Structure formats: structure tokens, C-alpha cells
Amino acid sequence: MATPSPDPGPAATGGPPPSRPGGPGPAGGAVTRRRELGQASARSLLLTVLGEFVLPADEPVWTRALLETMGALGIEAKSARQALARTAAEGLLVSDRDGRRVRWSLTTAGRRLLSEGAARIYGFGATATGWDGRWLVLLASVPESRRQLRHRLRTRLAWAGLGSPAPGVWVSPDPAKEEQVAQVLDELGLRGMSSSFVGRYGAIGRPADVVAQAWDLDRVELAYQEFLDCFTPAAGAPAPGAGVGTGVLARQVRLVHAWRRFPFLDPELPAELLPDRWAGARAADLFGTLHDRWDAPARAAWAELAGTP
């Protein structure tokens, strides 16, 4: 299963493309933006398909299988081919020919990206309990003049689950993340300009206030509720049987695709710091239930589709 890379661009996350100074006016700009968003969505869905089915099979896959799967997801063949070309250009896929037919294989970089994403996704969702009350505090500031570096630091630390209650200050109730944070700082060349502390909250203020300043949990809970509203009706439906074709395949991809953003969105705070009746716990249960129910028939449908040139 694919997730956004730790330093994702707009296309990888499905977010809006950057503005283009000197581009078309309002009408043309709207059309361009819709087209670019559509391309981003196609590539993002393709990564989910690759991570969910191509990575575990560890075998080349024919273009036809990918196009049919993307078609079942509402992606036109032209957009799907563009997504394939773009993903290959980024070094995640490589193609080879058998006559007029083309098949695709994951590169080493592609397998690494998708494997890391799968580990993050499937290890995500269980609310931590038994928190010992300790915090990791990081002081890491980047000058305003180095905006790109600031963005990369912010993105990487947010991906690691840290929040920022004040400029240059990052916190996490999981001190074990210090090693991961240190690696981020090393990769960005910021280790020598940063400091970290581990300890318990003092007598001044409340942990709940730090949580409110560092993370927008209302936004996270709203996203979880949208997931529940979208997929809860499927929980009461009978499990799909044999011969369901690309229908269950598309449902599984949509489920994983909808869920894959939460490891980036949700900092996975311990239960002691979460609101009562946290929607994330219910959403995680629903994801696990539906994924288990659809997994076998979806993989059977993929095996049948992938085995046909």
C-alpha cells in the first residue's frame, strides 16, 4: 500500500498544485488546476494500486491490468497512462516490452517507498495506552530566507507525528521518536542548530493546552468522521463472493486510498491526550474490518486480471 513519501510534493499528496505566475487568467487557470488535480489524483491512486497489489506479488504487471483497474476507479485511460509515465520518470517504475505489449516492474526505489508506506499504514491506528507522561521537545528553527528548507523540515517532522505549539518548537508525547527526528535533522543539515529535551510536564500550564496549540485535532476528527460516513454503510453489506471482478478490487483500493492519509494527518497521541469518544479509534476498527473482508476476493480478482496480457 502506498502512502505519501516523507517529503511529498503536491502531486504525491493529492494537494493543490503550486501557483504559476504569468499563467492563464481565471477561467484558463481553473481549467488548468482541475487538469493538474486530476493528474495528481490518477498518480496517487496508481501508487495505492501498486502498493496494495503489485508490491506483494513482486511480479511485473501488464499495462492492461493497470488500465482496467484504474478504469474501475473512474480514471480515464489517457490519465492512467500519464500517471504511469510520470511514476516511471520519478524512478519508481521501469517498463519492458514483449512485442507490442508493455509490462511494468517496481524499481528498488519504488519497492522501498511502497514498503515503508505499507509498514506505516498497517502499523497505524491503534490508540496508545499506558503513556508514561514524558515528552520529547525539539528546538529547531530555520531562517525565513530559507523557506524551502523550512517547508521540508515542517513536512518531515509532521510526518513523524510532531506538532509545533510555537515557532521553532516541536513536541511529541513519544520520546522514542528522538532517533527518527535526529535522522531528519541530519538529512537536512540542521543537527548542529537544534536541541532536544525529554522530560515530564512541569507545574505551569496544562498538557491539554500544548496539544491544542500543536495539533488541530478538530480537523483530524472531522476527517475521521468523513471516513466513517463514507464506509460505514459497507460494514453491513454481505462479504463479496467469487466472480466479483474489478468491483471488489476498486472498493479495496478506495478504502486503502482513503485511509492512507491518516498516518500523515493524525499524530497518534496517547489516549490520555485525546478527546472522549475519539473518532479515530472507530475509524481504525472499521478500516480493519473492511480490509479483512475484501482482501481475499480483491487479491483473487487482481491475480486473474494481472495474469491476462
LINJOGI-V597236 format. One record per residue. N is the residue number from 1. PHI is phi in radians with two decimals (* if undefined). Layout:
n: [N;N]
phi: [PHI;PHI]
//
This chain:
n: [1;2;3;4;5;6;7;8;9;10;11;12;13;14;15;16;17;18;19;20;21;22;23;24;25;26;27;28;29;30;31;32;33;34;35;36;37;38;39;40;41;42;43;44;45;46;47;48;49;50;51;52;53;54;55;56;57;58;59;60;61;62;63;64;65;66;67;68;69;70;71;72;73;74;75;76;77;78;79;80;81;82;83;84;85;86;87;88;89;90;91;92;93;94;95;96;97;98;99;100;101;102;103;104;105;106;107;108;109;110;111;112;113;114;115;116;117;118;119;120;121;122;123;124;125;126;127;128;129;130;131;132;133;134;135;136;137;138;139;140;141;142;143;144;145;146;147;148;149;150;151;152;153;154;155;156;157;158;159;160;161;162;163;164;165;166;167;168;169;170;171;172;173;174;175;176;177;178;179;180;181;182;183;184;185;186;187;188;189;190;191;192;193;194;195;196;197;198;199;200;201;202;203;204;205;206;207;208;209;210;211;212;213;214;215;216;217;218;219;220;221;222;223;224;225;226;227;228;229;230;231;232;233;234;235;236;237;238;239;240;241;242;243;244;245;246;247;248;249;250;251;252;253;254;255;256;257;258;259;260;261;262;263;264;265;266;267;268;269;270;271;272;273;274;275;276;277;278;279;280;281;282;283;284;285;286;287;288;289;290;291;292;293;294;295;296;297;298;299;300;301;302;303;304;305;306;307;308;309]
phi: [*;-1.65;-2.31;-1.07;-1.17;-1.01;-2.23;-1.32;-1.59;-0.99;-1.16;-1.19;-1.67;1.40;-1.42;-1.18;-1.25;-1.14;-1.21;-2.15;-1.01;1.39;-1.44;-1.18;-1.25;-0.96;-1.18;-1.09;-1.11;-1.14;-1.12;-1.06;-1.14;-1.09;-1.12;-1.20;-1.13;-1.11;-1.12;-1.10;-1.12;-1.08;-1.15;-1.11;-1.13;-1.05;-1.07;-1.14;-1.06;-1.07;-1.24;-1.43;-2.16;-1.26;-1.05;-1.13;-1.24;0.94;-2.40;-1.05;-2.28;-1.24;-0.97;-0.99;-1.10;-1.18;-1.14;-1.17;-1.14;-1.13;-1.10;-1.13;-1.63;1.54;-1.70;-1.16;-1.03;-1.08;-1.16;-1.14;-1.14;-1.11;-1.13;-1.09;-1.10;-1.18;-1.12;-1.18;-1.10;-1.44;1.50;-1.67;-2.27;-2.39;-1.98;-2.51;-1.91;-2.27;1.23;-1.60;-1.58;-2.14;-2.21;-2.16;-2.25;-1.30;-1.40;-1.02;-1.12;-1.14;-1.11;-1.14;-1.04;-1.25;-1.14;-1.10;-1.13;-1.09;-1.08;-1.19;-1.13;-1.38;-1.66;-1.89;2.11;-1.53;-1.14;-1.23;-2.25;1.25;-1.10;-1.54;1.49;-1.58;-2.12;-1.76;-2.08;-2.08;-1.85;-2.62;-2.04;-2.19;-0.99;-1.00;-1.17;-1.88;-1.11;-1.11;-1.16;-1.05;-1.12;-1.12;-1.10;-1.06;-1.13;-1.17;-1.24;-1.13;-1.09;-1.37;1.66;-1.47;-2.13;-2.09;-1.36;-2.73;-0.96;1.40;-2.08;-2.24;-2.38;-2.68;-1.42;-2.16;-1.05;-1.13;-1.40;-1.05;-1.14;-1.11;-1.11;-1.08;-1.13;-1.05;-1.11;-1.09;-1.15;-1.66;1.24;-2.02;-1.06;-1.28;-1.96;-2.27;-2.47;-2.27;-2.41;-2.25;3.14;-1.56;-1.17;-1.48;-1.44;-1.69;1.40;-2.28;-0.97;-1.05;-1.20;-1.12;-1.04;-1.11;-1.40;-1.60;-2.38;-1.64;-1.19;-1.08;-1.15;-1.13;-1.15;-1.08;-1.11;-1.10;-1.14;-1.09;-1.08;-1.09;-1.10;-1.30;-1.88;-1.02;-0.99;-1.23;-1.17;-1.58;-1.44;-1.15;-1.13;-1.15;-1.70;-1.26;1.30;-1.48;1.09;-1.32;-1.07;-1.23;-1.06;-1.14;-1.10;-1.13;-1.12;-1.10;-1.09;-1.13;-1.11;-1.21;-1.40;-1.16;-1.40;-1.19;-1.08;-1.50;-1.51;-1.73;-1.32;0.96;-1.30;-1.14;-0.98;-1.12;-1.89;-1.76;-1.13;-1.11;0.92;-1.04;-1.13;-1.06;-1.16;-1.19;-1.14;-1.12;-1.10;-1.15;-1.03;-1.08;-1.10;-1.24;-1.11;-1.11;-1.20;-1.63;-1.07;-1.09;-1.13;-1.17;-1.22;-1.13;-1.13;-1.16;-1.08;-1.17;-1.22;-1.23;-1.45;-1.84;-1.08]
//
